[in-house]
Amino acid sequence: MSFKLTKIMPSLFRGREGDVVTIDARALTPGASARVVGIYYDSATDQTAPFTLTVKTGTFGLGLIIEADQPATFVEIVEVDGADERHLAFHAWNPISKFSQITIKGI
């Protein structure tokens, strides 16, 4: 495993400039499904899976647009490394709240 982000505090992570990070989401609510449909980081956007970003020097928000098939779906946002996943944050999805954000400090 070679995860790239290190948690500093809830929703704040540190990464090394130039590292490529893959982000995904999964539903934790039984019977529900969820997926990322787009991300933005600094001024870059990605609307095609797998959702990746390249860490830049400085502090930037990583915004995620998430879709789920049931209201009140509890979603886990994860960093993906091959077949392995690591928890980054939780999101309580509903049709009005499709957006989630974490912050990455690139060094």
KESELUM-532082 format. One record per residue: x, y, z of N, C-alpha, C, CB in turn; residue in one letter. Coordinates in nm, 3 decimals, m for minus. Glycine has a CB too. Layout:
N
      n_X      n_Y      n_Z     ca_X     ca_Y     ca_Z      c_X      c_Y      c_Z     cb_X     cb_Y     cb_Z  residu
        X        Y        Z        X        Y        Z        X        Y        Z        X        Y        Z       A
...
END
This chain:
107
      n_X      n_Y      n_Z     ca_X     ca_Y     ca_Z      c_X      c_Y      c_Z     cb_X     cb_Y     cb_Z  residu
    0.084   m0.118    0.000    0.000    0.000    0.000    0.088    0.124    0.000   m0.095    0.000    0.121       M
    0.043    0.221   m0.074    0.118    0.345   m0.082    0.022    0.463   m0.083    0.209    0.347   m0.207       S
   m0.052    0.479    0.025   m0.144    0.592    0.033   m0.065    0.721    0.038   m0.237    0.579    0.157       F
   m0.119    0.825   m0.021   m0.047    0.951   m0.039   m0.086    1.059    0.062   m0.071    1.003   m0.177       K
   m0.204    1.051    0.120   m0.251    1.157    0.210   m0.234    1.115    0.355   m0.398    1.190    0.181       L
   m0.192    1.211    0.437   m0.177    1.189    0.581   m0.274    1.282    0.653   m0.030    1.214    0.628       T
   m0.355    1.226    0.742   m0.452    1.307    0.815   m0.380    1.394    0.918   m0.557    1.217    0.885       K
   m0.408    1.525    0.912   m0.357    1.620    1.011   m0.463    1.639    1.119   m0.319    1.756    0.945       I
   m0.585    1.656    1.077   m0.702    1.667    1.164   m0.823    1.634    1.078   m0.715    1.812    1.231       M
   m0.943    1.620    1.135   m1.059    1.584    1.052   m1.073    1.678    0.931   m1.188    1.587    1.136       P
   m1.083    1.619    0.816   m1.101    1.688    0.688   m0.983    1.773    0.645   m1.222    1.775    0.695       S
   m0.867    1.759    0.709   m0.744    1.828    0.668   m0.633    1.724    0.654   m0.703    1.940    0.770       L
   m0.574    1.719    0.534   m0.474    1.619    0.502   m0.350    1.684    0.444   m0.532    1.516    0.403       F
   m0.238    1.615    0.458   m0.112    1.662    0.400   m0.071    1.563    0.292    0.000    1.677    0.510       R
   m0.016    1.616    0.183    0.035    1.533    0.077    0.160    1.594    0.018   m0.071    1.513   m0.031       G
    0.237    1.516   m0.053    0.359    1.565   m0.116    0.329    1.614   m0.257    0.467    1.455   m0.119       R
    0.386    1.728   m0.290    0.368    1.785   m0.423    0.405    1.682   m0.530    0.454    1.914   m0.441       E
    0.319    1.669   m0.629    0.342    1.577   m0.739    0.280    1.440   m0.720    0.486    1.562   m0.760       G
    0.244    1.403   m0.597    0.180    1.273   m0.576    0.043    1.270   m0.642    0.168    1.242   m0.425       D
    0.009    1.160   m0.703   m0.122    1.142   m0.764   m0.209    1.063   m0.667   m0.111    1.068   m0.903       V
   m0.328    1.118   m0.639   m0.420    1.061   m0.541   m0.549    1.022   m0.612   m0.448    1.161   m0.424       V
   m0.601    0.903   m0.583   m0.728    0.859   m0.638   m0.832    0.861   m0.527   m0.716    0.717   m0.700       T
   m0.948    0.920   m0.556   m1.055    0.940   m0.459   m1.181    0.865   m0.505   m1.086    1.091   m0.439       I
   m1.253    0.808   m0.411   m1.381    0.743   m0.442   m1.473    0.756   m0.322   m1.360    0.592   m0.480       D
   m1.594    0.706   m0.335   m1.693    0.709   m0.226   m1.772    0.580   m0.231   m1.787    0.833   m0.238       A
   m1.822    0.542   m0.113   m1.908    0.424   m0.108   m2.016    0.447   m0.003   m1.827    0.295   m0.076       R
   m2.132    0.392   m0.029   m2.244    0.406    0.064   m2.225    0.313    0.182   m2.378    0.377   m0.007       A
   m2.251    0.365    0.301   m2.250    0.282    0.421   m2.391    0.246    0.465   m2.177    0.355    0.534       L
   m2.490    0.315    0.411   m2.631    0.287    0.443   m2.670    0.155    0.377   m2.723    0.404    0.395       T
   m2.722    0.059    0.452   m2.761   m0.069    0.393   m2.860   m0.051    0.278   m2.823   m0.160    0.499       P
   m2.834   m0.118    0.168   m2.922   m0.115    0.052   m2.903    0.005   m0.039   m3.061   m0.120    0.097       G
   m2.819    0.099   m0.003   m2.797    0.219   m0.085   m2.668    0.205   m0.164   m2.792    0.346    0.004       A
   m2.658    0.284   m0.269   m2.532    0.294   m0.342   m2.499    0.441   m0.361   m2.541    0.220   m0.481       S
   m2.371    0.469   m0.373   m2.324    0.607   m0.391   m2.199    0.605   m0.477   m2.296    0.676   m0.254       A
   m2.176    0.717   m0.545   m2.055    0.727   m0.627   m2.018    0.873   m0.644   m2.076    0.660   m0.765       R
   m1.891    0.897   m0.667   m1.843    1.030   m0.701   m1.875    1.054   m0.848   m1.689    1.046   m0.672       V
   m1.925    1.172   m0.881   m1.952    1.205   m1.022   m1.863    1.318   m1.071   m2.100    1.243   m1.040       V
   m1.790    1.382   m0.980   m1.698    1.487   m1.021   m1.619    1.538   m0.902   m1.773    1.602   m1.087       G
   m1.496    1.584   m0.929   m1.415    1.648   m0.827   m1.354    1.774   m0.884   m1.304    1.552   m0.775       I
   m1.318    1.866   m0.793   m1.232    1.977   m0.834   m1.128    1.999   m0.726   m1.316    2.108   m0.858       Y
   m1.010    2.038   m0.772   m0.898    2.061   m0.681   m0.817    2.174   m0.740   m0.810    1.932   m0.660       Y
   m0.798    2.281   m0.662   m0.738    2.404   m0.712   m0.825    2.448   m0.829   m0.586    2.383   m0.755       D
   m0.773    2.457   m0.948   m0.856    2.499   m1.063   m0.883    2.384   m1.159   m0.789    2.613   m1.137       S
   m0.843    2.262   m1.121   m0.861    2.146   m1.208   m0.989    2.070   m1.171   m0.740    2.051   m1.198       A
   m1.057    2.020   m1.273   m1.176    1.938   m1.251   m1.156    1.802   m1.316   m1.302    2.008   m1.308       T
   m1.228    1.704   m1.265   m1.225    1.568   m1.320   m1.367    1.514   m1.310   m1.121    1.475   m1.243       D
   m1.424    1.476   m1.424   m1.560    1.423   m1.426   m1.565    1.282   m1.481   m1.649    1.513   m1.508       Q
   m1.449    1.214   m1.480   m1.442    1.079   m1.531   m1.370    0.989   m1.431   m1.370    1.076   m1.668       T
   m1.434    0.878   m1.395   m1.371    0.782   m1.304   m1.256    0.712   m1.376   m1.475    0.679   m1.252       A
   m1.149    0.675   m1.308   m1.123    0.700   m1.167   m1.089    0.847   m1.144   m1.009    0.610   m1.117       P
   m1.130    0.899   m1.029   m1.112    1.041   m0.998   m0.977    1.062   m0.931   m1.227    1.092   m0.907       F
   m0.889    1.134   m1.001   m0.753    1.155   m0.952   m0.720    1.303   m0.947   m0.652    1.081   m1.040       T
   m0.623    1.335   m0.864   m0.570    1.470   m0.857   m0.421    1.460   m0.832   m0.640    1.555   m0.746       L
   m0.348    1.564   m0.872   m0.206    1.573   m0.846   m0.186    1.679   m0.738   m0.124    1.607   m0.975       T
   m0.125    1.640   m0.627   m0.107    1.731   m0.514   m0.018    1.848   m0.556   m0.046    1.658   m0.392       V
   m0.062    1.969   m0.520    0.013    2.091   m0.549    0.059    2.153   m0.418   m0.073    2.192   m0.631       K
    0.167    2.230   m0.423    0.214    2.300   m0.304    0.113    2.407   m0.265    0.354    2.364   m0.329       T
    0.082    2.413   m0.137   m0.016    2.509   m0.086   m0.134    2.436   m0.027   m0.062    2.604   m0.197       G
   m0.232    2.512    0.017   m0.352    2.455    0.079   m0.470    2.478   m0.013   m0.379    2.518    0.219       T
   m0.534    2.369   m0.054   m0.645    2.375   m0.149   m0.758    2.283   m0.105   m0.597    2.337   m0.290       F
   m0.880    2.323   m0.132   m0.995    2.237   m0.107   m1.010    2.136   m0.219   m1.122    2.320   m0.093       G
   m1.049    2.016   m0.182   m1.087    1.913   m0.278   m1.238    1.898   m0.267   m1.012    1.775   m0.252       L
   m1.309    1.943   m0.367   m1.454    1.934   m0.367   m1.499    1.809   m0.440   m1.516    2.058   m0.432       G
   m1.600    1.743   m0.386   m1.653    1.621   m0.447   m1.803    1.637   m0.467   m1.623    1.497   m0.360       L
   m1.850    1.600   m0.583   m1.993    1.592   m0.609   m2.028    1.444   m0.606   m2.034    1.659   m0.748       I
   m2.122    1.410   m0.519   m2.157    1.270   m0.494   m2.303    1.248   m0.529   m2.130    1.232   m0.347       I
   m2.332    1.136   m0.591   m2.469    1.093   m0.619   m2.497    0.966   m0.540   m2.491    1.070   m0.772       E
   m2.618    0.956   m0.491   m2.663    0.835   m0.421   m2.806    0.805   m0.466   m2.654    0.851   m0.265       A
   m2.850    0.682   m0.441   m2.982    0.642   m0.489   m3.091    0.649   m0.382   m2.976    0.503   m0.544       D
   m3.055    0.690   m0.259   m3.154    0.701   m0.152   m3.127    0.827   m0.071   m3.153    0.575   m0.061       Q
   m3.232    0.899   m0.033   m3.211    1.013    0.057   m3.152    0.963    0.190   m3.344    1.089    0.083       P
   m3.080    1.051    0.257   m3.019    1.022    0.387   m2.919    0.906    0.380   m3.128    0.990    0.489       A
   m2.845    0.899    0.271   m2.742    0.797    0.257   m2.614    0.844    0.326   m2.715    0.764    0.108       T
   m2.558    0.760    0.412   m2.433    0.790    0.478   m2.321    0.739    0.387   m2.426    0.724    0.621       F
   m2.229    0.829    0.349   m2.127    0.799    0.250   m1.988    0.812    0.311   m2.140    0.892    0.127       V
   m1.901    0.719    0.278   m1.762    0.727    0.319   m1.678    0.769    0.198   m1.712    0.592    0.378       E
   m1.598    0.872    0.214   m1.505    0.917    0.111   m1.372    0.849    0.140   m1.491    1.075    0.107       I
   m1.312    0.789    0.037   m1.191    0.709    0.058   m1.083    0.747   m0.043   m1.223    0.560    0.047       V
   m0.958    0.723    0.000   m0.845    0.727   m0.092   m0.825    0.583   m0.139   m0.714    0.785   m0.023       E
   m0.800    0.566   m0.268   m0.787    0.433   m0.326   m0.643    0.411   m0.370   m0.884    0.416   m0.446       V
   m0.591    0.293   m0.338   m0.459    0.250   m0.383   m0.472    0.106   m0.429   m0.350    0.266   m0.270       D
   m0.488    0.087   m0.559   m0.509   m0.047   m0.612   m0.640   m0.103   m0.559   m0.392   m0.140   m0.576       G
   m0.632   m0.218   m0.493   m0.752   m0.280   m0.436   m0.780   m0.234   m0.293   m0.737   m0.431   m0.439       A
   m0.693   m0.149   m0.238   m0.707   m0.104   m0.100   m0.771    0.033   m0.093   m0.570   m0.102   m0.031       D
   m0.846    0.057    0.014   m0.910    0.186    0.039   m0.876    0.231    0.180   m1.063    0.178    0.019       E
   m0.868    0.363    0.198   m0.846    0.419    0.330   m0.943    0.534    0.353   m0.699    0.468    0.347       R
   m1.005    0.534    0.470   m1.105    0.635    0.506   m1.045    0.775    0.508   m1.165    0.603    0.643       H
   m1.118    0.871    0.447   m1.080    1.012    0.456   m1.185    1.092    0.533   m1.061    1.071    0.317       L
   m1.313    1.072    0.498   m1.419    1.153    0.560   m1.553    1.084    0.540   m1.422    1.297    0.499       A
   m1.652    1.131    0.616   m1.790    1.088    0.599   m1.872    1.203    0.541   m1.850    1.041    0.735       F
   m1.980    1.167    0.472   m2.072    1.267    0.417   m2.214    1.213    0.430   m2.037    1.299    0.268       H
   m2.303    1.297    0.482   m2.445    1.261    0.491   m2.513    1.315    0.366   m2.512    1.318    0.624       A
   m2.535    1.226    0.268   m2.587    1.267    0.138   m2.738    1.281    0.141   m2.546    1.168    0.030       W
   m2.787    1.383    0.074   m2.929    1.395    0.042   m2.938    1.476   m0.086   m3.012    1.462    0.159       N
   m3.053    1.479   m0.152   m3.062    1.547   m0.282   m3.026    1.695   m0.277   m3.201    1.532   m0.335       P
   m3.030    1.758   m0.160   m2.995    1.898   m0.149   m2.847    1.914   m0.113   m3.083    1.968   m0.043       I
   m2.786    1.811   m0.057   m2.647    1.817   m0.013   m2.563    1.712   m0.085   m2.637    1.796    0.140       S
   m2.530    1.740   m0.211   m2.453    1.646   m0.293   m2.303    1.677   m0.290   m2.502    1.649   m0.436       K
   m2.264    1.785   m0.222   m2.127    1.834   m0.224   m2.057    1.805   m0.092   m2.125    1.983   m0.254       F
   m1.933    1.761   m0.101   m1.851    1.741    0.018   m1.712    1.797   m0.010   m1.844    1.590    0.058       S
   m1.640    1.832    0.094   m1.507    1.889    0.074   m1.412    1.848    0.184   m1.515    2.041    0.066       Q
   m1.287    1.821    0.145   m1.177    1.806    0.239   m1.069    1.905    0.192   m1.123    1.656    0.245       I
   m0.972    1.930    0.279   m0.865    2.023    0.245   m0.733    1.948    0.243   m0.860    2.140    0.345       T
   m0.652    1.977    0.141   m0.522    1.912    0.126   m0.413    2.020    0.130   m0.514    1.829   m0.007       I
   m0.317    2.000    0.219   m0.202    2.089    0.228   m0.086    2.020    0.160   m0.168    2.126    0.377       K
   m0.047    2.071    0.045    0.064    2.013   m0.030    0.196    2.071    0.014    0.046    2.035   m0.179       G
    0.296    1.983    0.035    0.429    2.029    0.077    0.535    1.981   m0.022    0.462    1.980    0.219       I
END
